[in-house]
Amino acid sequence: MSAKTVAGWLMGYMVMLGGCAHEQKVSAIYPRWGEEFILESAENRATPLKLRLLDPDAPPEPRACLLLVHGMNEYIGRYREIAETFSVSYRVAGFDLFAHGLSNPVIAAADIALAQGASEADVSQAFLAQADLRDLTLLRHDFGLALRFLLDRCETRPVLIVSHSLGSLIAASYLLENQADEALNKRIGGIVLLGPAFSVPDIPGWRGWLQNPAIKLSFAAESNFLYSDDEPWWTSVPAQALAVPSTLLLRGLFEVLSWPGIRNLVTPDTPDWVPDYLSDWQEERDRHRADGYIIRRTLLRFAKAVEQEIIRFRRRMRDFRVPYLLVYSGHDPITAAWGNEDFLRATRANHPANESLCLSDQNFHEHLFSSPRFRKKILRRIDDWLERRLAAL
C-alpha cells in the first residue's frame, strides 16, 4: 500500500471522527477536595501545578500514602468521592496533568471567572493547551513532581499509586525510566493499573470497520519504524520499506493538521459512542456527557504522541519490576485488552505480588466510575491488594 493511499485513508477516517466542533461551557466552580499545594508556579508554565492532599478524618496516622493519577482529557476534581473512600486508611493525593483540569489555562481562567461571579464560562478552546504535547514528557514531569512531593510528605512511609488509562501509561513509563533510583523504588509499594493505555483503541460497530484498519496500519508502521528488536537489519527491510515512508507521512500529516488556522477545523471531537463505553452505569454516562471540565477535543499531534508513547513503553515493558495490580475489561474498546494481555505475559513473573483482574465479559473503561455493584467489587479487590502490599513491606 502506498504512502499516498495511507494518507487518504487516514484523512477519511479523521474527517469522520471530527465533524463540527460544539461550544462547551462550564457553570459550576471546579470541584476541589483536600488541601491545595502549589508544586510549580505560573512562572514556569501557563498555570501553576497544584496538588490536592486529603488526610484521614481521625487518627491513627495513615500507614501509607496513595497517589491518584487520572486519564486522558479528564481531571482529578471528579475523583473526590474516590479520594474520600481511600482517605479512610491513606493520605491521598491527586493533581491535574499538564493541559488537563486546572493545569489547563482555559479551564483555570474559566474557574476564576466563575469564582468572581460569572454565571458560565466558555472552555471550547481548552484542547489548544495540547499543542505543546509532541510526547508525554511534560505529563511525566508533572507526575514526577507530584510523586516526589508525596514521598517527602510521607517521610518513611511507603507510597502506593492508583492510576487510570493514560495516567497508567505515564506513571508506568516514569517508574520504568527511574528504576535505577534505588531510593525511589524502595519507597514505592506498588501501582494499581486501571484500564491502562498499553494499546490503541479497537472501535466497535460499523465505525470500526472503517476506522480500525487505519488505526492498526498507523500503529504497525510506527511500531516498525527504524526498529529491528535486535534482529539483523536485513531481516527487517520489507517491514521498513512500508514503515518508514508511512510513518514519516503520518507524523507530518498529524503535525500539519495541528497547526494554528487548521486545527480548529480538523481537530476531532470525542466520538458520540465513547461515553457509552466509559461506564456500565447510565447515571455516570449522563454525568460524563454533562461535565464541562472534561476536554471534548483531542489535538491530532497529541493523539499521535500518545500512540508513539504506547509503542515506546511496549518495547521496554518486559523490564517493568514495580509490583502491580492490573484491572481491565475484556471488551474495552478504548484501551483494547490485547495491550494488557501483552503486558501480563511480559511482566507477570517479574514480581511475586503481581496480580490481575480481568472483567472478561465487560466493555466499560472507567472502573472507578462504574455502577455501585462493580465499583464495590473493584474497590474491595484494590483494598485487599494494597493491604497485602503493606503487610509485605
C-alpha positions as CSV (number, residue, x, y, z in Angstrom):
1,M,0.0,0.0,0.0
2,S,1.4,3.4,-1.0
3,A,2.0,6.2,1.4
4,K,-0.4,8.3,-0.6
5,T,-3.1,5.7,-0.1
6,V,-2.4,5.5,3.7
7,A,-2.7,9.3,3.9
8,G,-6.0,9.3,2.0
9,W,-7.4,6.5,4.1
10,L,-6.4,8.2,7.4
11,M,-7.7,11.6,6.3
12,G,-11.1,10.0,5.6
13,Y,-11.5,8.5,9.0
14,M,-10.2,11.6,10.8
15,V,-12.8,13.6,9.0
16,M,-15.4,11.1,10.1
17,L,-14.2,11.4,13.7
18,G,-14.2,15.1,13.6
19,G,-17.4,16.7,12.5
20,C,-18.5,20.1,13.7
21,A,-16.9,21.4,16.9
22,H,-19.5,22.2,19.5
23,E,-19.5,25.0,22.0
24,Q,-18.6,23.9,25.5
25,K,-19.3,25.8,28.7
26,V,-19.0,25.3,32.5
27,S,-21.3,26.8,35.0
28,A,-20.1,25.4,38.3
29,I,-16.7,26.0,40.0
30,Y,-14.1,23.3,39.6
31,P,-14.8,20.6,42.2
32,R,-11.9,20.8,44.7
33,W,-11.1,18.4,47.5
34,G,-8.4,18.2,50.2
35,E,-5.7,20.8,50.9
36,E,-4.1,22.5,48.0
37,F,-0.3,22.8,47.4
38,I,1.5,24.5,44.5
39,L,4.3,22.4,43.1
40,E,5.4,24.6,40.2
41,S,4.4,28.2,39.8
42,A,3.0,30.0,36.8
43,E,6.5,31.5,36.2
44,N,7.4,28.1,34.7
45,R,4.2,27.2,32.9
46,A,0.9,28.7,31.7
47,T,-0.8,27.7,35.0
48,P,0.7,26.5,38.3
49,L,0.8,22.8,39.0
50,K,-1.5,22.2,42.1
51,L,-1.6,19.0,44.2
52,R,-4.5,18.1,46.4
53,L,-3.9,16.3,49.7
54,L,-6.5,14.6,51.8
55,D,-5.8,13.1,55.2
56,P,-7.9,10.7,57.2
57,D,-10.5,12.4,59.4
58,A,-9.5,10.6,62.5
59,P,-6.3,9.1,64.0
60,P,-4.3,7.0,63.9
61,E,-1.8,8.4,61.3
62,P,-2.1,6.7,57.9
63,R,0.2,3.7,57.3
64,A,0.9,4.8,53.8
65,C,0.2,7.4,51.1
66,L,-1.7,7.0,47.9
67,L,-1.3,9.0,44.7
68,L,-4.3,9.1,42.3
69,V,-3.5,9.7,38.6
70,H,-6.3,10.5,36.2
71,G,-6.7,9.6,32.5
72,M,-6.7,11.5,29.2
73,N,-8.9,14.6,28.8
74,E,-10.4,14.2,32.3
75,Y,-9.3,15.8,35.6
76,I,-8.6,14.9,39.3
77,G,-11.5,17.0,40.7
78,R,-14.0,14.3,39.6
79,Y,-12.2,11.8,41.8
80,R,-13.4,13.5,45.0
81,E,-15.5,10.5,46.1
82,I,-12.7,8.1,45.3
83,A,-10.2,10.2,47.2
84,E,-12.6,10.3,50.3
85,T,-13.0,6.5,50.1
86,F,-9.3,5.8,50.2
87,S,-8.6,8.5,52.8
88,V,-10.2,6.4,55.4
89,S,-6.9,4.5,55.5
90,Y,-4.4,6.5,53.5
91,R,-3.1,10.0,53.0
92,V,-4.4,10.6,49.4
93,A,-3.0,13.0,46.8
94,G,-4.0,13.9,43.3
95,F,-3.2,16.5,40.7
96,D,-4.2,17.6,37.2
97,L,-1.8,16.5,34.5
98,F,-0.3,19.1,32.1
99,A,-3.1,20.6,29.8
100,H,-5.8,19.0,32.0
101,G,-8.1,20.4,34.6
102,L,-6.7,23.4,36.5
103,S,-3.3,22.7,34.7
104,N,-5.1,23.9,31.5
105,P,-5.1,27.7,31.2
106,V,-8.5,27.9,29.5
107,I,-10.1,25.8,32.3
108,A,-8.2,27.7,35.0
109,A,-9.4,31.0,33.6
110,A,-13.0,29.7,33.5
111,D,-12.8,28.6,37.1
112,I,-11.6,32.1,38.2
113,A,-14.4,33.8,36.2
114,L,-17.0,31.6,37.9
115,A,-15.5,32.3,41.3
116,Q,-15.7,36.0,40.6
117,G,-19.4,35.7,39.9
118,A,-19.8,34.8,36.2
119,S,-22.8,32.5,35.5
120,E,-20.9,30.5,32.9
121,A,-17.6,30.4,31.1
122,D,-16.6,29.1,27.6
123,V,-14.0,26.3,27.6
124,S,-14.3,25.2,24.0
125,Q,-10.7,26.1,23.3
126,A,-9.3,24.0,26.2
127,F,-7.9,21.5,23.7
128,L,-5.4,24.0,22.4
129,A,-3.2,23.5,25.5
130,Q,-2.3,20.1,23.9
131,A,-0.3,21.9,21.3
132,D,2.9,21.5,23.4
133,L,2.4,17.7,23.7
134,R,4.6,16.1,21.0
135,D,5.3,13.4,23.5
136,L,4.4,12.7,27.1
137,T,7.5,14.4,28.7
138,L,5.5,17.3,30.2
139,L,2.9,14.9,31.7
140,R,5.6,12.6,33.1
141,H,7.3,15.8,34.6
142,D,4.1,16.6,36.4
143,F,3.7,13.1,37.7
144,G,7.3,13.1,38.9
145,L,6.9,16.3,40.8
146,A,3.7,15.0,42.5
147,L,5.2,11.7,43.3
148,R,8.4,13.1,44.9
149,F,6.4,15.7,46.8
150,L,4.3,12.9,48.3
151,L,7.4,10.9,49.1
152,D,8.7,13.9,51.1
153,R,5.4,14.5,52.9
154,C,5.1,10.8,53.8
155,E,8.6,10.7,55.3
156,T,9.4,7.0,55.7
157,R,6.0,5.6,54.9
158,P,5.5,3.7,51.6
159,V,3.7,5.4,48.7
160,L,1.2,3.5,46.5
161,I,-0.2,4.6,43.2
162,V,-3.7,4.2,41.7
163,S,-3.8,5.2,38.1
164,H,-6.2,5.1,35.2
165,S,-5.8,4.8,31.4
166,L,-3.3,7.4,30.1
167,G,-2.4,8.1,33.7
168,S,-1.3,4.5,34.0
169,L,0.9,4.8,30.9
170,I,2.5,8.0,32.3
171,A,3.1,6.5,35.7
172,A,4.4,3.2,34.5
173,S,6.8,4.8,32.0
174,Y,8.1,7.2,34.6
175,L,8.7,4.3,37.0
176,L,10.4,2.3,34.3
177,E,12.7,5.2,33.4
178,N,13.6,5.6,37.0
179,Q,14.2,2.0,38.1
180,A,17.9,2.7,38.7
181,D,16.8,5.1,41.5
182,E,17.0,2.8,44.5
183,A,15.8,5.3,47.0
184,L,12.7,5.9,44.9
185,N,12.0,2.2,44.3
186,K,12.4,1.4,48.0
187,R,9.6,3.7,48.8
188,I,7.1,2.7,46.1
189,G,5.0,-0.1,47.4
190,G,3.2,-0.8,44.2
191,I,0.9,0.5,41.5
192,V,-2.7,-0.2,40.5
193,L,-3.2,0.0,36.7
194,L,-6.9,0.5,35.8
195,G,-7.6,0.1,32.0
196,P,-4.0,1.2,31.2
197,A,-3.2,2.7,27.8
198,F,-1.0,-0.1,26.7
199,S,-2.8,-0.4,23.3
200,V,-4.6,1.7,20.8
201,P,-8.5,1.7,20.6
202,D,-10.5,-1.0,18.9
203,I,-13.5,0.9,17.8
204,P,-16.8,-1.0,18.0
205,G,-19.6,-1.5,15.4
206,W,-19.7,-0.2,11.9
207,R,-17.3,2.7,12.7
208,G,-14.7,0.1,13.5
209,W,-15.0,-1.5,10.0
210,L,-14.0,1.8,8.5
211,Q,-11.5,3.2,11.1
212,N,-9.8,0.2,12.7
213,P,-7.8,-0.8,9.6
214,A,-6.3,2.7,9.5
215,I,-5.6,2.8,13.3
216,K,-3.9,-0.6,13.0
217,L,-1.9,0.4,10.0
218,S,-0.6,3.5,11.7
219,F,0.2,1.5,14.9
220,A,2.1,-1.2,12.9
221,A,4.0,1.4,10.8
222,E,5.0,3.3,13.9
223,S,6.0,0.1,15.7
224,N,8.3,-1.0,12.9
225,F,9.7,2.5,12.2
226,L,13.5,2.1,12.2
227,Y,13.2,-0.7,14.8
228,S,14.7,-4.2,14.5
229,D,14.3,-5.6,18.0
230,D,18.0,-6.7,18.0
231,E,17.5,-8.6,14.7
232,P,19.9,-8.3,11.8
233,W,19.0,-5.2,9.8
234,W,18.5,-7.1,6.6
235,T,15.6,-9.2,8.0
236,S,13.6,-6.0,8.7
237,V,14.0,-4.5,5.2
238,P,10.5,-5.4,3.9
239,A,8.8,-4.0,7.0
240,Q,10.9,-0.9,6.9
241,A,10.1,-0.3,3.2
242,L,6.5,0.4,4.3
243,A,7.0,1.6,7.8
244,V,9.5,4.5,7.1
245,P,7.6,6.4,4.4
246,S,4.2,5.7,6.0
247,T,5.3,6.8,9.5
248,L,7.0,10.0,8.2
249,L,4.0,10.9,6.2
250,L,1.5,10.3,9.0
251,R,3.6,12.2,11.5
252,G,3.9,15.1,9.1
253,L,0.2,14.9,8.4
254,F,-0.8,15.0,12.0
255,E,1.6,17.8,12.7
256,V,0.3,20.0,9.8
257,L,-3.3,19.3,10.9
258,S,-2.3,20.6,14.4
259,W,-1.1,24.0,13.2
260,P,-2.9,27.2,14.0
261,G,-5.6,28.1,11.5
262,I,-6.1,24.4,10.6
263,R,-6.6,22.7,13.9
264,N,-9.8,24.4,14.7
265,L,-11.3,22.9,11.6
266,V,-10.0,19.3,11.7
267,T,-9.4,18.5,15.4
268,P,-11.9,15.7,16.2
269,D,-14.5,15.9,18.9
270,T,-14.9,13.0,21.2
271,P,-17.0,10.5,19.3
272,D,-20.6,10.0,20.5
273,W,-20.0,6.3,21.2
274,V,-17.2,6.9,23.7
275,P,-19.3,7.7,26.8
276,D,-21.3,4.5,26.3
277,Y,-18.2,2.5,27.0
278,L,-16.8,4.5,29.9
279,S,-19.2,3.1,32.4
280,D,-21.8,0.3,32.7
281,W,-24.0,2.8,34.6
282,Q,-26.3,5.1,32.7
283,E,-26.2,7.7,35.5
284,E,-22.5,8.0,35.2
285,R,-22.6,8.2,31.4
286,D,-25.1,11.1,31.6
287,R,-22.9,12.8,34.2
288,H,-19.8,12.4,31.9
289,R,-21.7,13.9,28.9
290,A,-22.7,16.9,31.0
291,D,-19.3,17.5,32.6
292,G,-17.9,20.7,31.0
293,Y,-14.4,20.2,32.6
294,I,-13.8,17.1,30.5
295,I,-12.0,18.1,27.4
296,R,-14.0,17.1,24.3
297,R,-11.5,17.5,21.5
298,T,-8.0,15.9,21.1
299,L,-5.4,17.7,19.0
300,L,-4.0,15.3,16.4
301,R,-0.5,16.0,17.5
302,F,-1.4,14.8,21.0
303,A,-3.1,11.7,19.7
304,K,-0.1,10.8,17.7
305,A,2.2,11.4,20.7
306,V,0.1,9.0,22.8
307,E,0.4,6.3,20.1
308,Q,4.2,6.8,19.9
309,E,4.5,6.6,23.7
310,I,2.4,3.4,23.9
311,I,4.9,1.8,21.4
312,R,7.9,3.2,23.2
313,F,6.7,1.7,26.5
314,R,5.8,-1.7,24.9
315,R,9.3,-2.1,23.6
316,R,10.7,-1.9,27.2
317,M,7.8,-3.1,29.3
318,R,9.4,-6.6,30.0
319,D,11.8,-4.7,32.3
320,F,9.0,-3.3,34.5
321,R,9.6,-4.5,38.0
322,V,7.3,-2.5,40.2
323,P,4.7,-4.7,41.8
324,Y,1.2,-4.1,40.3
325,L,-2.4,-5.0,40.3
326,L,-3.8,-4.8,36.7
327,V,-7.6,-4.3,36.3
328,Y,-9.1,-4.3,32.8
329,S,-12.3,-5.2,30.8
330,G,-12.1,-8.0,28.3
331,H,-14.0,-6.0,25.7
332,D,-12.9,-2.4,26.4
333,P,-12.8,-0.6,23.0
334,I,-10.9,2.4,24.3
335,T,-7.8,0.6,25.5
336,A,-8.1,-2.8,23.9
337,A,-7.5,-5.8,26.1
338,W,-4.6,-7.2,24.0
339,G,-2.3,-4.5,25.3
340,N,-3.0,-5.6,28.9
341,E,-2.5,-9.3,28.0
342,D,0.8,-8.5,26.3
343,F,1.9,-6.6,29.4
344,L,0.9,-9.5,31.6
345,R,2.9,-12.1,29.5
346,A,5.9,-9.8,29.6
347,T,5.9,-8.9,33.3
348,R,3.9,-11.3,35.4
349,A,6.9,-13.2,36.6
350,N,8.9,-10.0,37.5
351,H,7.4,-9.8,41.0
352,P,5.5,-12.3,43.2
353,A,2.9,-9.7,44.1
354,N,1.8,-9.0,40.5
355,E,-1.9,-9.7,40.1
356,S,-4.6,-9.1,37.5
357,L,-8.4,-8.9,37.5
358,C,-9.9,-9.3,34.0
359,L,-13.6,-8.5,33.8
360,S,-13.8,-10.8,30.8
361,D,-17.4,-10.2,29.8
362,Q,-17.4,-6.4,30.3
363,N,-16.7,-3.5,28.0
364,F,-16.5,-0.4,30.2
365,H,-13.3,1.6,30.7
366,E,-13.6,3.7,33.8
367,H,-13.6,1.1,36.5
368,L,-13.7,3.6,39.4
369,F,-16.8,5.2,37.9
370,S,-18.7,2.0,37.2
371,S,-22.1,1.1,38.7
372,P,-22.2,0.7,42.6
373,R,-22.1,-3.1,42.3
374,F,-19.0,-3.2,40.1
375,R,-17.3,-0.3,41.9
376,K,-17.7,-2.1,45.2
377,K,-16.1,-5.2,43.8
378,I,-13.2,-3.4,42.2
379,L,-12.5,-1.2,45.3
380,R,-12.6,-4.3,47.5
381,R,-10.0,-6.0,45.2
382,I,-7.8,-2.9,45.3
383,D,-8.0,-2.6,49.0
384,D,-7.1,-6.2,49.5
385,W,-4.1,-6.0,47.2
386,L,-2.9,-2.7,48.9
387,E,-3.2,-4.3,52.3
388,R,-1.2,-7.3,51.2
389,R,1.5,-5.0,49.8
390,L,1.7,-3.0,53.1
391,A,1.9,-6.3,55.1
392,A,4.8,-7.4,52.9
393,L,6.6,-4.1,53.3
